[in-house]
């Protein structure tokens, strides 16, 4: 009887202390489609130029810090198309605390540069709106940002491609958390 009591007492102590492994612990769970996840990330071009990050220190070191922005982990639903395809796919299968570097080609990021997204507007349209177009300036047309890329006597050409279109991107990703209420 004393042996059984001792065994039960020891088993209870192990369970309470957390010294057992469980297949459902956060450290062993991997991201699945539909999981709400949070990640820290740094996005770079192939040459190492950082274009975005969720980490304030990284933004400051790379000259892209914006004091109006809140630097914190990015949260999204994995596999639901809220992110570019390559980034979305990269987090599937990751564990909390895991770091990964992925290279994402244009077709899984912002696509190739498309000629049909270069739109020519008449110079008179800018004059009528009391605007002076400047090459390199971003303007908004019906809420869409475009970059003025060329001006001649008659037309102002605006590029509505993403600034990352046609580029291979590199992301350093750290999975911070998985929050799936259905798994709890």
C-alpha positions in Angstrom: 0.0 0.0 0.0 2.8 2.4 0.9 4.5 1.7 -2.5 1.3 2.5 -4.4 0.8 5.7 -2.4 4.4 6.7 -3.0 4.0 6.1 -6.7 0.8 8.1 -6.9 2.5 11.0 -4.9 5.5 11.0 -7.2 3.3 10.9 -10.3 1.3 13.9 -9.0 4.4 15.8 -8.2 5.8 15.3 -11.7 2.5 16.4 -13.3 2.2 19.5 -11.1 5.9 20.5 -11.7 5.5 20.2 -15.4 8.3 17.7 -15.8 6.5 15.6 -18.3 6.3 16.1 -22.0 3.0 16.7 -23.7 2.3 16.7 -27.4 0.1 19.7 -26.9 2.7 22.1 -25.4 3.3 25.4 -27.2 6.9 24.5 -27.8 6.0 21.4 -29.8 3.1 22.9 -31.7 3.7 23.9 -35.2 1.8 26.6 -37.2 -1.1 25.2 -39.2 -3.3 26.9 -41.7 -5.9 29.0 -39.8 -3.7 29.6 -36.8 -3.5 33.2 -35.5 0.3 33.9 -35.3 2.6 36.7 -34.3 6.0 37.1 -35.9 8.9 39.5 -35.7 10.4 40.0 -39.1 13.0 41.9 -41.2 12.5 42.2 -44.9 15.5 42.8 -47.2 16.3 43.0 -50.8 18.8 40.4 -52.1 21.6 43.0 -51.7 20.9 43.2 -47.9 19.0 46.5 -48.0 16.4 46.5 -45.2 13.0 47.8 -46.5 10.8 46.8 -43.5 10.9 45.4 -40.0 8.8 44.9 -36.9 11.9 45.6 -34.7 12.6 49.2 -33.7 16.3 48.7 -33.2 16.7 47.1 -36.7 14.8 50.0 -38.2 17.0 52.5 -36.5 20.2 50.8 -37.5 19.1 50.7 -41.1 17.8 54.3 -41.4 14.2 53.4 -41.9 12.9 54.2 -38.4 9.5 55.9 -38.3 8.5 57.5 -35.0 4.9 57.4 -35.9 4.9 53.6 -36.3 4.4 51.1 -33.5 7.1 48.5 -33.7 5.7 45.2 -32.5 5.2 41.6 -33.7 3.0 41.3 -36.8 -0.2 39.2 -36.2 -2.1 37.5 -39.0 -4.0 34.3 -39.8 -1.6 31.8 -41.4 -2.6 30.5 -44.8 -5.5 32.9 -45.3 -3.8 35.2 -47.9 -3.3 38.1 -45.5 0.4 38.1 -46.3 2.3 37.7 -49.5 2.3 34.0 -50.6 5.9 33.2 -49.8 5.8 34.7 -46.3 2.5 33.0 -45.6 3.9 29.6 -46.7 7.1 30.2 -44.7 5.4 30.3 -41.3 3.5 27.1 -41.8 5.3 24.4 -39.8 7.3 26.8 -37.6 7.4 26.4 -33.8 7.3 29.2 -31.3 10.8 30.6 -30.8 12.0 29.3 -34.2 13.9 31.6 -36.5 13.9 31.2 -40.3 15.4 33.0 -43.3 13.5 32.7 -46.5 14.1 33.9 -50.0 10.9 34.8 -51.9 10.8 35.2 -55.7 8.7 37.9 -57.2 5.9 35.5 -58.2 5.4 34.6 -54.5 5.8 38.3 -53.4 4.6 41.4 -55.3 4.7 39.9 -58.8 6.6 41.1 -61.8 6.6 44.7 -63.0 3.6 45.1 -65.3 3.6 47.5 -68.2 -0.2 48.1 -67.8 0.5 49.7 -64.4 2.3 52.6 -66.0 -0.4 55.2 -66.7 0.1 58.4 -68.7 -1.9 61.4 -67.6 -2.1 64.7 -69.5 0.0 67.6 -68.1 -3.2 69.7 -68.2 -4.8 67.4 -65.6 -2.1 68.3 -63.1 -2.3 72.0 -64.0 -6.1 71.9 -63.5 -5.6 70.4 -60.1 -3.0 73.1 -59.2 -0.3 70.4 -59.0 3.2 70.5 -60.2 4.4 67.0 -61.0 7.9 66.0 -60.0 9.7 62.9 -61.1 10.2 60.6 -58.0 7.2 62.0 -56.2 4.4 59.7 -55.0 0.9 60.8 -55.8 -2.5 59.2 -55.1 -5.0 58.6 -57.8 -8.4 57.3 -56.5 -6.6 56.2 -53.3 -3.8 54.2 -55.1 -0.2 55.3 -54.7 1.8 55.8 -57.8 5.3 57.0 -58.5 5.9 59.7 -61.1 8.6 58.3 -63.4 8.5 60.5 -66.4 7.3 64.0 -67.5 7.4 65.4 -71.0 5.6 68.3 -72.7 2.3 66.5 -72.9 2.2 63.6 -70.4 3.1 62.6 -66.8 3.8 58.9 -66.5 2.9 57.3 -63.2 4.0 53.8 -62.1 1.4 52.0 -60.0 3.4 48.8 -59.6 4.4 48.0 -56.0 7.9 49.4 -55.2 8.8 45.7 -54.5 7.4 44.4 -57.8 10.0 42.3 -59.7 12.2 41.9 -56.7 13.3 38.8 -54.9 12.8 39.4 -51.2 14.6 37.9 -48.2 12.9 37.7 -44.8 14.3 36.9 -41.4 11.2 35.5 -39.5 10.9 34.7 -35.8 7.7 33.0 -34.6 6.6 34.7 -31.4 3.3 33.0 -30.7 0.6 30.8 -32.0 -2.9 31.6 -30.7 -5.5 29.2 -31.9 -8.6 29.2 -29.6 -9.9 25.9 -31.1 -6.7 24.1 -30.0 -7.0 25.2 -26.4 
